[in-house]
Amino acid sequence: MNSKKGLLQLFAYIFLNILVSAATMLLVLILWNQAFPETVCVPCAEEVSVSEQTTQDTVNPAAAIPPLEQEVIQIEIIYGAGHLEDEQVIITRVGQGDLYLAGWFLVDDQDNRYEFPAQLVLKPGAKIQLNSRLGQDSAVELFWNASGALWQSGENARIYDPLGNLRAEYLVP
């Protein structure tokens, strides 16, 4: 009988521990979401078909391209140049409104080209991290999946819109 009571207390303790852990995680996620609202959006299927304009922009990316005189995107810095596992390009959305990156691409001086995911949308102030190494894309972290280091000191990184217009440039220090 004593062992049944001990076993019952153990199960009650484990259940209580799971319940407290789940409640704590939920609270942390709620507080995190309030402190750091989502600034990068990869639209869900429902969001893509919300309006005719969104569908039209997806079909014709040029329709959503901001004027050339308007700065819309910036290469903030390139870290770890020459080291595949460390290389990352930090890209920031500057200006107002959402920026649809369908058809946009980044190139280096050797014409290595990275095309941004077609459904990637940057909100004002959003930052994304483009890693040279292998990996799985997420909303804020992209992976070039290159087989070797891409960046070297003195090289230029350039971002072009779908029409081939230069929109951002950065000289690797």
C-alpha positions in Angstrom: 0.0 0.0 0.0 2.9 2.4 0.9 4.4 1.9 -2.6 1.1 2.7 -4.3 0.9 5.9 -2.3 4.5 6.8 -3.2 3.8 6.1 -6.9 0.6 8.2 -6.8 2.6 11.1 -5.3 5.3 10.7 -8.0 2.7 10.9 -10.7 1.0 13.9 -9.1 4.4 15.6 -8.8 5.3 15.0 -12.5 1.8 16.2 -13.6 2.2 19.4 -11.6 5.7 19.9 -12.9 4.4 19.6 -16.5 1.5 21.9 -15.8 3.8 24.6 -14.3 6.3 24.3 -17.1 3.6 24.7 -19.8 2.1 27.7 -18.0 5.6 29.3 -17.7 6.4 28.7 -21.3 3.0 30.3 -22.4 3.7 33.3 -20.2 7.2 33.8 -21.7 5.9 33.5 -25.2 3.2 36.1 -24.6 5.6 38.5 -23.0 8.2 37.9 -25.8 5.5 38.6 -28.4 4.5 41.9 -26.7 8.1 43.0 -26.3 9.3 42.0 -29.8 6.4 42.1 -32.3 6.9 40.2 -35.5 8.7 42.4 -38.0 9.2 39.8 -40.8 6.3 38.1 -42.4 6.3 35.0 -44.6 2.6 35.0 -45.5 0.4 32.0 -45.0 -1.8 30.8 -47.9 -4.8 32.6 -46.5 -2.8 35.9 -46.4 -1.6 35.6 -50.0 -5.1 35.4 -51.4 -6.6 38.1 -49.1 -6.9 40.7 -51.8 -6.6 41.1 -55.6 -3.7 43.4 -55.1 -1.7 40.9 -53.2 -2.4 38.2 -55.8 -1.6 40.6 -58.6 1.7 41.5 -56.9 2.6 37.9 -56.5 2.0 37.2 -60.2 3.7 40.5 -61.3 6.4 41.4 -58.8 7.3 44.6 -60.7 3.9 46.0 -59.7 5.1 46.2 -56.1 8.6 47.7 -56.8 9.1 51.0 -55.0 10.4 54.0 -57.0 14.2 53.9 -57.6 14.8 57.2 -55.7 13.3 55.6 -52.6 15.8 53.7 -50.4 14.0 50.5 -49.4 16.6 47.9 -48.4 20.0 48.1 -46.9 22.9 45.6 -46.4 23.8 46.5 -42.9 26.9 44.3 -42.5 28.6 41.1 -43.6 30.1 39.0 -40.8 32.7 36.3 -41.0 33.9 36.9 -44.5 36.0 34.0 -45.7 34.6 31.5 -43.2 31.6 29.5 -44.6 30.2 28.6 -41.2 30.4 32.2 -39.9 29.4 34.2 -43.0 26.2 36.1 -42.7 24.7 39.1 -44.4 22.4 41.3 -42.3 19.7 42.9 -44.4 17.4 45.6 -43.1 14.1 47.0 -44.5 14.3 50.8 -44.5 11.4 53.0 -45.4 7.7 52.6 -45.1 5.3 49.8 -46.1 5.8 46.1 -46.8 8.5 45.1 -49.3 7.7 42.0 -51.3 11.0 40.3 -52.3 9.7 38.1 -55.1 12.3 38.3 -57.8 14.9 40.2 -55.8 18.4 38.8 -55.6 21.8 39.4 -54.0 25.1 38.9 -55.9 28.8 39.1 -55.2 31.7 40.1 -57.4 32.0 36.5 -58.8 28.3 36.6 -59.9 27.3 34.1 -57.2 23.5 34.8 -57.0 21.0 34.3 -54.2 17.3 34.8 -55.0 15.1 35.7 -52.1 12.2 33.4 -51.4 9.2 34.4 -53.5 6.8 34.9 -50.6 9.2 36.8 -48.3 7.8 40.1 -47.2 9.8 42.6 -45.1 7.9 44.9 -42.8 9.4 48.4 -41.9 12.4 48.0 -39.7 12.7 44.2 -40.2 16.1 42.5 -40.3 16.9 39.2 -41.9 20.1 37.2 -41.7 21.3 35.4 -44.8 23.8 32.7 -43.9 26.2 31.3 -46.6 26.2 27.8 -45.1 23.7 25.0 -45.3 20.5 25.3 -43.3 16.8 25.5 -43.2 15.1 28.9 -43.9 13.0 30.5 -41.2 11.1 33.8 -41.1 14.3 35.8 -40.0 17.1 33.5 -41.0 17.8 32.5 -44.6 20.5 30.0 -45.9 22.3 30.3 -49.2 23.4 26.6 -49.0 26.8 27.5 -50.6 29.5 24.8 -50.7 32.3 27.3 -49.8 32.8 30.8 -48.4 31.4 33.5 -50.6 32.6 36.8 -49.2 36.1 38.3 -49.0 37.5 41.7 -48.0 37.2 44.3 -50.7 34.3 42.6 -52.4 30.9 44.2 -53.1 27.6 42.8 -52.2 24.7 44.1 -54.2 20.9 43.6 -54.0 18.8 44.0 -57.2 15.1 44.3 -57.7 13.2 42.1 -60.2 13.9 44.6 -63.0 17.6 44.5 -62.4 17.9 47.9 -60.7 20.6 48.1 -58.0 18.9 48.8 -54.7 21.6 48.3 -52.1 25.4 47.9 -52.1 27.9 47.1 -49.4 31.7 46.9 -49.5 33.0 44.0 -47.4 35.7 45.5 -45.0 
